[in-house]
């Protein structure tokens, strides 16, 4: 039999499904924290979303996490949705009016300020000294015109861009012989106009080279591999260091490659020098060699690596290549030499090239990690391959696009170019367990910025007014309850009439 409560005994209210005393500090803290989050949401997050809804292509709401539903724009031209990290939009031919005045392969392409240069190269018969020049605008360029010629014909030269100045290193001359020259071009210091090609005073390679790779580092340039005077691939690595006046000094030997490499790709990414593909003593190679770069304080990593042997006569405080490491899992999926290689946004790319069977058009890319590995190895998508095999094309990055200029196919030497967008569009709609991405207005320019600020201010003001009204209602609950009861009574009277 149930026992009745003692008359007059107080009944304590419980909140949060009976877990907390409704008149206690615990429930008070929960309510205060909830209102704190509501205030941040109303006065911070929602106005911020209003701004980005106005100026952005898409708007993230909540924490999306994994998304089972993704919708991508048609501009991605068949890429998976969402696009894989580092993927590019499939290649498209450039307009016919942007073709070189004459077919070229094995030349170099470089951007200096608003100028795009294509220098040297092979015309199908011999090396040339011509330089073609175009003006860059909005990710594209104007038709080519004659630019400052090279001092002598060159093809298969190495290229490095350091502090806005281009260096053309080695290459084949008109007789097909490797050379040791180092030429430079950059803006004129007095007029800021493009200057002319000239030899770097007192600077030559220790030995002639063609098909070498060159990379710019923080304090100079490094020239790696290439063919020697006898046409054999080499493993040499040389560095020219900037002096106190900003001039390049004599080349000094670095730790040599593990394997010879000519016509290879090279890049300086994440504190490491990467050399990939090319030709070794046995022919086309898919090997990837990673050079640890720095001074004596930089730790040497990699189990399968050369010892950290200092370069001859190198001081400990001079940055240099300290060792080369290799790993089978880092190698390219296939042997490739004489491909178009470039690095951008922390990714390494190789497109085209040839192996023992002929020319190819595949695009491979990899993402180096901070520890000197390649995240998930080399990646490939059929949709991003070139339509046919291509070797000797000159790559250049123009804003969000990469352009391959010239090159040679099975049909001969080309003067045309192809281009691809480096930044595919992200999904315009995504639906995940904890959030959603919806399309935004994407109003461009200054007008979009100002409208975005107005939208954020309007939504923030409206949210503040709503919070004030809610606060007043909580502070006058009896009056609000009376209004509500009168409203309900009138509704019942109208319903019964």
C-alpha positions in Angstrom: 0.0 0.0 0.0 1.4 3.4 -1.1 2.2 5.8 1.7 0.8 9.4 1.4 3.2 12.3 1.6 3.1 14.4 4.8 0.9 17.5 4.3 3.0 20.5 3.7 6.2 18.6 2.6 7.9 20.5 -0.3 8.1 18.8 -3.6 11.5 19.5 -5.3 11.4 20.0 -9.1 13.8 18.0 -11.2 15.2 19.0 -14.6 17.0 17.3 -17.5 15.0 14.1 -17.3 15.3 14.1 -13.6 19.1 14.3 -13.5 19.4 17.8 -12.0 17.7 19.9 -9.3 15.7 22.5 -11.2 16.6 25.1 -8.5 20.3 24.0 -8.1 23.6 25.3 -9.5 24.0 22.3 -11.9 20.9 23.1 -13.9 21.7 26.8 -13.7 25.1 26.2 -15.3 23.6 24.0 -18.0 21.1 26.7 -18.9 23.8 29.4 -18.9 26.1 27.4 -21.1 23.3 26.6 -23.5 22.4 30.3 -23.8 26.1 31.1 -24.3 26.2 28.8 -27.3 23.0 30.2 -28.6 24.4 33.7 -28.4 27.6 32.7 -30.3 25.5 30.9 -32.9 23.1 33.9 -33.4 25.7 36.7 -33.3 28.8 35.0 -34.7 28.2 31.8 -36.7 25.0 32.7 -38.5 26.2 36.2 -39.7 29.5 34.6 -40.8 27.5 32.0 -42.9 25.4 34.9 -44.3 28.6 36.6 -45.6 30.0 33.4 -47.2 26.7 32.5 -48.7 26.8 35.9 -50.5 30.4 35.7 -51.8 31.1 32.0 -51.9 30.3 29.3 -54.5 29.3 27.0 -51.7 28.3 27.2 -48.0 29.2 24.7 -45.3 26.6 24.2 -42.6 27.7 22.1 -39.6 30.5 19.5 -39.5 30.2 17.6 -42.8 32.6 14.7 -41.9 32.2 11.9 -44.4 29.7 12.6 -47.2 27.7 9.9 -48.9 26.0 12.4 -51.3 28.2 14.6 -53.5 27.3 16.6 -56.6 30.0 18.2 -58.7 29.8 20.8 -61.5 30.2 19.8 -65.1 33.3 22.0 -65.4 35.3 19.2 -63.8 34.9 17.2 -67.1 34.5 13.8 -65.7 36.7 13.8 -62.6 35.5 11.7 -59.7 33.3 13.6 -57.2 34.7 14.9 -55.0 38.0 15.2 -56.9 41.1 13.4 -55.3 43.7 15.6 -53.7 46.1 16.9 -56.4 43.9 15.9 -59.3 43.8 18.3 -62.3 40.9 19.0 -64.7 41.4 17.0 -67.9 43.6 18.6 -70.6 42.2 20.8 -73.3 44.0 22.2 -76.4 44.9 25.9 -76.4 43.4 28.1 -79.1 45.2 27.8 -82.5 46.3 31.4 -82.4 48.4 30.6 -79.3 50.6 28.1 -81.1 54.3 28.8 -81.4 55.5 30.5 -84.6 57.4 27.3 -85.4 57.4 23.8 -84.0 59.7 23.1 -81.0 60.5 20.3 -78.6 63.0 20.1 -75.7 62.9 23.8 -75.1 62.2 25.6 -71.8 59.2 27.7 -70.8 59.4 30.2 -68.0 57.3 33.0 -66.5 59.1 36.2 -65.5 56.7 38.8 -64.3 54.0 39.2 -66.9 56.2 37.7 -69.6 56.0 34.1 -70.8 59.1 32.9 -72.6 59.8 29.8 -74.7 63.5 29.6 -75.3 65.7 27.3 -77.4 64.5 23.8 -78.3 64.8 21.4 -81.2 63.0 22.2 -84.5 63.2 18.6 -85.7 66.7 19.0 -87.2 68.9 20.9 -84.8 69.0 23.1 -81.7 67.8 26.7 -82.0 68.6 30.0 -80.4 65.1 31.6 -80.8 63.1 32.9 -77.8 59.4 33.5 -78.2 57.7 35.9 -75.9 54.0 36.3 -74.9 52.2 38.4 -72.3 50.3 36.7 -69.5 46.8 37.8 -68.7 44.0 36.1 -66.7 45.6 32.6 -66.7 46.3 32.7 -70.4 48.7 34.5 -72.7 48.8 36.6 -75.9 50.0 35.3 -79.3 53.8 34.7 -79.5 56.3 37.2 -80.9 60.0 37.2 -81.2 61.9 37.8 -77.9 65.5 38.1 -76.9 67.5 35.3 -78.6 69.9 33.0 -76.8 73.6 33.7 -77.3 73.9 30.3 -79.1 71.5 27.4 -80.0 70.4 25.2 -77.1 68.1 22.3 -76.5 67.7 19.8 -73.6 68.9 22.5 -71.2 68.1 22.7 -67.5 66.1 25.6 -66.1 65.9 27.1 -62.6 64.0 30.3 -61.4 65.6 32.0 -58.4 64.3 35.3 -57.0 62.5 36.1 -60.3 65.6 35.5 -62.4 65.8 32.5 -64.8 69.0 30.4 -65.3 69.5 28.2 -68.4 72.1 25.5 -67.6 74.0 23.4 -70.1 72.1 21.7 -72.9 73.0 20.6 -76.4 74.5 23.0 -79.0 73.9 23.1 -82.7 76.3 20.1 -83.2 74.4 18.0 -80.6 77.2 18.3 -78.0 76.6 18.9 -74.3 77.7 22.3 -73.0 78.8 23.8 -69.7 77.3 27.3 -70.1 75.0 29.1 -67.6 72.9 31.9 -69.0 70.5 34.1 -67.3 67.6 36.5 -68.0 65.5 38.7 -65.8 64.0 42.1 -65.3 66.3 45.1 -66.0 67.0 46.6 -62.5 66.7 50.2 -63.8 63.5 49.9 -66.0 62.0 46.7 -64.7 61.5 45.6 -68.3 62.6 42.2 -69.5 66.3 42.1 -70.2 68.3 39.9 -72.6 70.0 36.5 -72.2 73.6 36.8 -71.1 76.2 34.5 -69.6 76.7 34.5 -65.8 80.1 36.0 -65.3 82.7 33.5 -64.2 80.2 30.6 -63.8 80.2 27.4 -65.8 79.4 23.8 -65.0 82.4 21.6 -63.8 81.6 19.4 -66.8 79.4 19.6 -69.9 75.8 18.4 -69.4 72.6 18.0 -71.3 69.3 16.6 -70.1 70.2 17.6 -66.5 67.6 18.7 -63.9 67.9 22.0 -62.0 66.1 23.1 -58.8 66.2 26.4 -57.0 66.7 26.3 -53.2 66.7 29.1 -50.7 70.4 30.1 -51.3 71.2 29.0 -54.8 70.6 26.4 -57.5 71.4 22.7 -57.7 72.1 20.9 -61.0 71.5 17.1 -60.9 72.4 14.3 -63.3 72.2 14.6 -67.1 74.2 13.2 -70.0 78.0 13.7 -70.1 80.1 14.5 -73.1 80.1 10.8 -74.1 76.3 10.6 -73.9 76.2 8.5 -70.7 73.7 9.3 -67.9 75.5 10.6 -64.7 74.8 10.7 -61.0 76.5 14.0 -60.3 75.0 16.8 -58.2 76.4 20.3 -58.1 75.4 23.4 -56.1 76.0 27.1 -56.9 75.5 29.2 -53.8 74.5 32.9 -53.6 77.1 35.2 -52.1 76.5 38.2 -49.9 75.9 40.4 -53.1 73.3 37.9 -54.5 75.6 36.5 -57.2 76.0 32.8 -57.8 79.4 31.3 -56.9 81.2 28.4 -58.4 79.5 25.0 -58.5 80.5 22.6 -55.7 80.0 18.9 -55.6 77.2 17.4 -53.6 76.5 13.8 -52.5 75.9 12.0 -55.8 72.6 10.3 -56.7 72.2 6.6 -55.9 71.6 5.9 -59.6 72.4 8.0 -62.7 69.5 10.0 -64.0 69.1 12.1 -67.2 66.0 13.7 -68.6 64.5 13.2 -65.1 62.1 15.4 -63.2 63.3 17.3 -60.1 61.7 19.5 -57.5 62.4 21.0 -54.1 59.4 20.3 -51.8 59.1 20.0 -48.1 62.8 20.4 -47.4 63.8 17.6 -49.8 65.1 17.4 -53.3 63.1 14.9 -55.4 64.4 13.3 -58.6 62.0 11.0 -60.4 62.0 9.1 -63.6 64.5 9.7 -66.4 67.1 7.5 -68.0 69.7 5.5 -66.0 72.5 3.2 -67.2 69.9 0.5 -68.2 67.4 2.9 -70.0 64.1 4.5 -69.0 63.6 4.4 -65.2 60.8 4.8 -62.7 63.0 5.3 -59.7 62.4 8.1 -57.2 65.4 9.5 -55.3 64.9 11.8 -52.4 67.7 14.1 -51.3 67.9 15.3 -47.7 68.8 19.0 -47.9 70.1 21.3 -45.1 73.1 22.0 -42.9 74.7 19.8 -40.3 71.8 20.3 -37.8 69.3 18.7 -40.1 68.7 15.1 -39.1 69.3 12.5 -41.7 66.4 10.0 -42.2 65.8 6.9 -44.3 67.1 3.4 -43.7 68.0 2.7 -47.3 70.2 5.7 -47.9 73.8 6.8 -48.5 75.8 7.8 -45.5 75.5 11.5 -44.7 78.9 12.3 -46.2 79.7 16.0 -46.5 80.5 17.4 -49.9 84.2 18.0 -50.5 85.5 21.3 -48.9 81.9 22.2 -47.7 81.6 24.0 -44.4 79.1 22.5 -41.9 77.0 25.7 -41.9 76.5 25.6 -45.7 73.2 24.0 -46.8 73.7 21.1 -49.1 72.4 17.7 -50.1 73.4 15.4 -47.3 72.3 12.1 -48.6 70.0 10.4 -51.1 67.4 7.8 -50.1 65.3 5.3 -52.2 62.3 3.1 -51.5 60.5 0.7 -53.8 57.1 1.9 -52.7 58.0 5.5 -53.8 58.8 4.6 -57.3 56.7 5.6 -60.3 54.1 3.1 -61.5 56.0 2.8 -64.8 59.4 3.8 -66.2 59.3 7.3 -67.8 61.9 9.5 -69.3 61.8 12.9 -71.0 58.3 13.6 -69.6 57.0 17.0 -68.6 57.5 17.4 -64.9 56.4 20.2 -62.5 55.6 20.8 -58.9 52.9 23.0 -57.4 50.8 23.3 -54.3 53.0 20.7 -52.6 52.4 18.1 -55.3 54.8 16.4 -57.8 53.6 15.8 -61.3 54.8 13.9 -64.4 52.9 13.8 -67.6 53.9 12.1 -70.9 57.4 10.8 -71.5 58.5 7.5 -73.0 59.8 4.1 -72.1 61.4 1.2 -74.1 58.1 0.7 -76.0 57.5 4.3 -77.1 55.8 7.6 -76.1 53.0 7.7 -73.5 50.4 10.2 -72.2 49.7 9.2 -68.7 49.7 11.8 -65.8 51.0 10.6 -62.5 51.1 12.7 -59.3 52.2 12.3 -55.7 51.9 14.2 -52.4 55.1 14.4 -50.3 54.6 14.3 -46.6 56.6 16.2 -43.9 58.6 13.1 -43.1 59.9 12.7 -46.7 57.4 10.0 -47.8 54.9 10.0 -50.6 51.4 9.9 -49.2 49.5 7.0 -50.9 52.3 6.7 -53.5 51.8 7.9 -57.1 48.2 8.4 -58.3 46.7 8.1 -61.7 43.3 8.8 -63.3 42.5 7.7 -66.9 40.5 10.9 -67.5 43.5 13.2 -66.8 45.8 11.5 -69.4 46.9 13.2 -72.6 45.1 12.1 -75.7 48.4 10.6 -77.1 52.0 10.1 -76.3 54.1 13.3 -75.8 57.8 13.9 -75.0 59.9 17.0 -74.7 57.0 19.4 -73.9 57.8 22.4 -71.8 55.5 22.9 -68.7 54.8 26.2 -67.1 52.4 27.2 -64.3 50.2 30.2 -65.1 48.1 30.9 -62.0 45.6 28.1 -61.6 46.5 26.5 -64.9 49.4 24.4 -66.2 50.3 24.6 -69.9 52.4 22.2 -71.9 54.1 23.9 -74.8 55.4 22.2 -77.9 56.9 18.7 -77.6 57.0 15.7 -80.0 54.4 13.0 -80.8 54.5 10.1 -83.2 53.4 12.7 -85.9 56.4 14.9 -85.3 57.4 18.1 -83.5 54.5 20.4 -82.3 54.1 24.1 -82.0 50.7 23.8 -80.2 50.0 23.6 -76.5 47.5 22.0 -74.1 46.4 23.3 -70.7 44.7 22.0 -67.6 43.2 23.6 -64.6 45.0 22.8 -61.4 42.1 23.4 -59.0 39.0 21.3 -59.8 35.7 22.7 -58.5 34.6 21.1 -55.2 31.1 19.6 -54.9 28.4 22.3 -54.9 26.2 20.0 -52.8 27.2 17.5 -50.2 25.2 15.8 -47.5 26.9 14.1 -44.6 25.8 12.7 -41.2 26.6 16.0 -39.4 26.3 18.7 -42.0 25.6 19.8 -45.5 27.2 21.9 -48.2 24.7 24.0 -50.3 25.2 26.3 -53.3 26.0 30.0 -52.5 25.3 33.1 -54.5 29.0 33.7 -55.4 28.6 37.4 -56.2 32.1 38.4 -57.5 34.2 41.5 -56.9 33.8 44.4 -54.6 30.1 44.4 -55.0 29.9 40.9 -53.6 32.2 41.9 -50.7 30.0 44.8 -49.8 26.8 42.8 -50.1 28.3 40.1 -48.0 29.1 42.6 -45.2 25.5 44.0 -45.4 24.1 40.5 -45.2 26.2 39.6 -42.2 25.3 42.9 -40.5 21.6 42.5 -41.2 21.5 38.9 -40.0 23.5 39.8 -36.9 21.2 42.7 -36.1 18.1 40.6 -36.6 19.6 37.8 -34.4 20.3 40.4 -31.7 16.8 41.7 -31.7 15.4 38.2 -31.5 17.6 37.5 -28.5 16.4 40.7 -26.8 12.8 39.7 -27.4 13.3 36.2 -26.0 15.1 37.6 -22.9 12.2 40.0 -22.3 9.7 37.1 -22.7 11.5 35.0 -20.1 11.6 38.0 -17.7 7.8 38.5 -18.2 6.6 35.0 -18.3 3.3 35.7 -16.5 2.3 38.4 -18.9 3.4 36.3 -22.0 1.4 33.3 -20.6 -1.7 35.5 -20.2 -1.4 36.7 -23.8 -1.0 33.1 -24.9 -4.1 32.0 -23.0 -6.2 34.8 -24.4 -5.0 33.9 -27.9 -6.0 30.3 -27.4 -9.4 31.3 -26.0 -10.1 33.5 -29.0 -9.1 30.7 -31.3 -11.5 28.2 -29.5 -14.3 30.8 -29.7 -13.8 31.2 -33.5 -13.7 27.5 -33.9 -17.0 26.9 -32.1 -18.8 29.8 -33.8 
